[in-house]
Amino acid sequence: MPNEELSGWKLVVGDVFREPDYPKLLCVMVGDGVQITGMAVVTIIFAAFGFMSPASRGMLLTRMIILYLFLGIIAGYVAVRVWRTIKGTSEGWRSVSWFVACFFPGIVFVIRTILNFILWGSKSTGALPISLYFILISLWFCISVPLTLLGGFLGTRAEPISYPVRTNQIPREIHARKYPSWLLVLGAGTLPFGTLFIELFFILSSIWLGRFYYVFGFPFYSAYVVGYRLC
C-alpha cells in the first residue's frame, strides 16, 4: 500500500504552481474565461428574475454583447494579475491586455466573417450587412479594448496572488502516461459536454432559430447548487 504521506494531493502539491510553458496563453485564457463567465452569469440572473425577456431575441443578444464589452475591464485585471503572479513583475502587461482584448473576439470575428461570406455567396438574407460589421468593430476597439487595457493597468497595481504552498525548486519527475492525451481529453470532455449540450441547444436556438427560451431559472439554480457544494 502506498504511504499516505506521499499519496494523492501531496504528490503534486509542490509542483502545481510552477510556471507553465506558455504563461501568456494561460493568462489570456483565464481573463477571457472570466469575462465570458461573468457575461453568462449576469445574463442568466437577469433573465431568471425577468429583467430580460427571451421573447425579445435581439434585445437579449444586444445586452449580452454590451455586458461582454464592459466586462473587459475585469478580464484585463484578472489576466494581468495572474501574469504578475507568475512572472513576479508587471513587465509585459500591455501585451497580455491586448491579447485578452483580441483573442476570443478575434476568433469569433474570423469565424463569423467566413460564415458571412458563405451566406453572401448563397444570397441568403441571414448575412450581416457591412454596416453592422463596422459597428461591431467600433464597439470592439472603442469600448472593449480600452476597458481591457484599463483593467490591465489596475491589475499592475494589485497585489500578486499568494500561493498556499511553496513550489519545489526541482520539478517532480512525470511518469509516462498509460493512455494517450487525446483519449484523456475526450473522456474528460464528454461528460460536461453531454450535460451542457441541451441547455446550449435551446439557448442558441432561441437566438438564431426564432425559438423562445424560458428556462433561465434551471441553469441559475444548477449554478447555485454547484457553488453551494463547492463552498
SULJOTA-V279479 format. One record per pair of residues at least 6 apart in sequence whose ideal C-beta (glycine too) atoms are under 6 Angstrom apart, sorted by the first residue. I is the first residue (numbers start at 1). J is the second residue. If there is no record, write none. Layout:
<<I,J> <I,J>>
This chain:
<<13,165> <14,167> <14,168> <15,172> <17,163> <17,167> <18,167> <19,86> <20,26> <23,86> <27,79> <27,82> <27,83> <27,96> <28,99> <28,100> <28,103> <30,82> <31,75> <31,78> <31,79> <31,100> <32,103> <32,104> <34,74> <34,75> <34,78> <35,71> <35,75> <38,71> <39,67> <39,68> <39,71> <42,67> <43,64> <44,216> <44,219> <44,220> <46,52> <47,216> <48,216> <48,217> <48,220> <52,60> <54,206> <54,212> <54,213> <54,214> <55,212> <57,207> <61,207> <69,139> <69,143> <69,144> <72,144> <72,147> <72,148> <73,147> <73,150> <73,151> <75,100> <75,148> <76,97> <76,100> <76,148> <76,151> <76,152> <77,151> <77,154> <77,155> <79,96> <79,100> <80,93> <80,96> <80,152> <80,155> <80,156> <81,155> <81,158> <83,96> <84,90> <84,160> <85,160> <85,161> <90,156> <93,152> <93,156> <97,148> <97,149> <97,152> <100,148> <101,144> <101,145> <101,148> <105,140> <116,127> <116,128> <119,126> <119,127> <120,127> <199,219> <202,213> <203,213> <205,211> <206,212> <206,213>>
